[in-house]
Amino acid sequence: MTNREPWSKRHKQVSRGARFSLSNSFAQPLDSKQLIELARARGDHALVEMFHEHSLEYTPMGGSLDLRSQIAECYGAHITADNIIVFAGAQVALQTVARALLDESSHSIVFSPGYQSLQDAPRGEGGQMTTIHLRPEDGWQIDLTLVEAALRPETKYLVINEPYNPAGTLMSAELQEQLVDLAERNDLYVLSDEVYRLLEHDSLDRLPAMADVYTKGLSLATLSKPWGGCGITIGWLALQDMELRQKLIDVQYFGTACPSRASEIQALMVLRSSDEILSRNLVIIRRNLALLDQFFEAHEDLFEWVRPKAGAIAFVRFKGPLSSEELGVELARVSVSIKPAYVFTQDLQRYGDYFRIGYGEQAMPAALEAFAQFVEEHEEAWRDQRASVRRG
Ligand SMILES: Cc1ncc(COP(=O)(O)O)c(C=O)c1O
């Protein structure tokens, strides 16, 4: 397989048209009508008017000042509007950073399993890359001794994802401090994919944004996940390093340099109602997580997980006789979609039993019910099969 193959998208063929989704990673999607109602309820009629009457000129490269100022409010004193770059979604930012920062002589460190672009974007620039495999027995936590061991004189770039997709786990603030210390000592840029930040199930677990605590840190965020605004297609980077910011703007120039103004205004609508949207989404997430707790408790001989702490995703091990790929195919037949291990890694030897479930949506209980019905229909046969393998 080439680096440019979107291997993480293969499941879309399998579960196309499934009625019951357990595969999305975002919180309950918003719609435009709701956004406008929220703006009106806040008395923000000027923003609604701006949405209906805005000019279709190009927006400024890197995003308009009003949106960048609003985004900067999500961060501490080091981050102002000048430290923000707006992108047409977070994925574009990942490719842009790799292009701006890396060349054939640079070495990067990434983690797997994970979102494909996090693992692959640095490789696209022709440099060297070390992939560190996260382990369920470590609670999917980064082992800094493995990072130290992977360092080379030419190591320039470390890419982390906390809260972590696919498991929804989160590093401790202490581990984050140690990681920043290691990065500082070795002069590394750290891209911290924080697209599930603000969806911590307990807000006390929230980590500081990397851009706030490290001068060579980049925090990546998107409207797609916590706010359920995937269709707005707005993501951003926050960073202190103004020299790198200019390089990023220069690379961005050859791609989607100017975000859509309609999207920018919708992004303003979302961020100005952020507390309300996030608390509504966390109510749904906590309710759905409680259902998963009950389900996994009742089926602990067939499934295990490291219980997630953030986001709307969990990485679950199936202990029955099918690989997660086979399980995905069987579930698609009853119109249920999950994300098998191959969406997050090509090392199926090691992770082939795992699959990701998403539980951010209002309709998740119906999907879990369809999943549970499928399990109930097969569990006896799976247990018998397992027993005969043991006897054999
Ligand atoms: C970890 C991670 N980073 C980045 C992205 C990309 O987000 P966007 O929809 O803004 O491109 C995703 C989307 O699934 C993701 O899971």
The ligand as an SDF file (V2000), in Angstrom:
LIG
                    3D

 16 16  0  0  0  0  0  0  0  0999 V2000
   -7.8390   12.9110   15.7560 C   0  0  0  0  0  0  0  0  0  0  0  0
   -8.4210   13.6970   14.6190 C   0  0  0  0  0  0  0  0  0  0  0  0
   -7.7570   14.7520   14.1500 N   0  0  0  0  0  0  0  0  0  0  0  0
   -8.2320   15.4910   13.1270 C   0  0  0  0  0  0  0  0  0  0  0  0
   -9.4360   15.1890   12.5220 C   0  0  0  0  0  0  0  0  0  0  0  0
   -9.9140   16.0070   11.3520 C   0  0  0  0  0  0  0  0  0  0  0  0
  -10.9450   16.8620   11.6700 O   0  0  0  0  0  0  0  0  0  0  0  0
  -11.6880   17.7780   10.5610 P   0  0  0  0  0  0  0  0  0  0  0  0
  -13.0530   17.2250   10.4420 O   0  0  0  0  0  0  0  0  0  0  0  0
  -11.7160   19.1570   11.1370 O   0  0  0  0  0  0  0  0  0  0  0  0
  -10.8800   17.7180    9.3160 O   0  0  0  0  0  0  0  0  0  0  0  0
  -10.1550   14.0780   12.9780 C   0  0  0  0  0  0  0  0  0  0  0  0
  -11.4320   13.7010   12.3130 C   0  0  0  0  0  0  0  0  0  0  0  0
  -11.9260   12.5960   12.4320 O   0  0  0  0  0  0  0  0  0  0  0  0
   -9.6440   13.3200   14.0540 C   0  0  0  0  0  0  0  0  0  0  0  0
  -10.3030   12.2600   14.5500 O   0  0  0  0  0  0  0  0  0  0  0  0
  1  2  1  0
  2  3  1  0
  2 15  2  0
  3  4  2  0
  4  5  1  0
  5  6  1  0
  5 12  2  0
  6  7  1  0
  7  8  1  0
  8  9  2  0
  8 10  1  0
  8 11  1  0
 12 13  1  0
 12 15  1  0
 13 14  2  0
 15 16  1  0
M  END
$$$$
